[in-house]
Amino acid sequence: MMLKVVTSGLLICLLTVPAKAATNFDYKGHIKYQSLVTNYPSDSLFQTLTDDPARDNNAELRLNFSAFNNPWAFHADYQLLIKSGDSVSLQQQNPGFGLTSQLITNDNNRLMDLTHIISEDEDSISAHRLDRLHLSYTTDQSVFRAGRQAVSWGNGMIYNPMDFFNPFDPAAIDKEYKTGDDMLYGQYLLDSGNDLQAVWVGRRNDNGDISHRVASSAVKYHVFSDDYEFDFLLAEHFDHRTFGLGAVANVGGSIWRSDIVVSEVNSDNIVSGVINVSYSWVAWNKNMSGVLEFHRNGFGIEDGNYSPANLARHAELLARLQRGELFTLGQDYVSASATVELTPLWLLTSSLFVNLDDDSRLLQLFSLHDLQQNLQLFVAVNFPTGDQGSEFGGIDSGITGMPLSIDESVFMQLAWYF
């Protein structure tokens, strides 16, 4: 059924693009192989649920297709996903385990069901899906797109409270593509250089019905000048009104960015925000760059108590974790990242995440190396630390003396682009 829907959608979109001799086509894509090895502490609950170390092997084929006939354009991105290993086995044996985990991005609550599970067993799963499928109309001053697409808003460099349309996990390693949503998007560029953007994201509720209570509509006005930029956001997101204010300034060669987002939830105003500074320099004949950021998660837990009973009392936090809008349990975080260009084809990056509420930390070390023109090797190592019960040290599982803790992990990805 899914393949019929996909095929029909492609044909409709292709036929919608005016068929003239000026139509241009573009094809590109990649193949990625990923390997992940994760160690667990001796007292971790994971020791009783999976192997130690846990090993996973994943593969992805992505094919991006575009057709252009000015001012019209059509775009479709196809994904073939294969996942196997201990993480798959853990999820298959314990459905719904964890706060945010999802083996394959599903379309249960999207307008269009463009994901299909090809096969699955106790330790492997394969699926194919369309992550982009949209038609656009572009002029010198305006853009309009309809269909599955991705939009990124906000000034956060690591955490991003203004980006609530499928944001990246701050600790995610591969951030090449955001997951698409089914939406209408419009942008108008004023003569002054300012621009106005509007988005409507339609969704289905858990009963499969299209409902405004789970939809999102937002308008953002961007003001641009030589030294300053401002964003003004007004939105209704899952039946909650949301207001946002963002700013960017160039100060002494560094870039300062900030966002404040206020969400009205049950007559309360929940305030989240981020402020960061980024700077680039040259040392030892190497190009370097760094980011320092403070993040306030207004929906988070301030006392470091992440027990199942206390988490259950924070319904809005859990809802956003499960929707993939938030990835943190606490309220206050400091993060830092530094990158050194060893060669034009080899970057080393270190990132540190600190939960100020429970004093737990996550250190990540990355190596990104272009082996050849179209071949890229990505290696990362994660080092979580913290007391038992803390976010990065291992939250309370509900079983005494057996937290949900993880030790160091190693990630390797080989990507070939064509």
Secondary structure, 3 states (H helix, E strand, C coil): CHHHHHHHHHHHHHHHCCCCCCCEEEEEEEEEEEEEEECCCCCCHHHHCCCCCEEEEEEEEEEEEEEEECCEEEEEEEEEEEEEEHHHHHHHHCCCCCCCCCCCCCCCCECCCCEEEEEEECCEEEEEEEEEEEEEEECCCEEEEEEEECCCCCCCCCCCCCCCCCCCCCCCCCCCCCCCEEEEEEEEECCCCCEEEEEEECEECCCCCECHHHCEEEEEEEEECCCEEEEEEEEEECCEEEEEEEEEEEECCEEEEEEEEEEEECCEEEEEEEEEEEEEEEECCEEEEEEEEEEECCCCECCCCCCHHHHHCCHHHHHHHHHCCCCCCECEEEEEEEEEEEECCEEEEEEEEEECCCCEEEEEEEEEEEEECCEEEEEEEEEEECCCCCCCCCECCCCCCCCECCCCEEEEEEEEEC
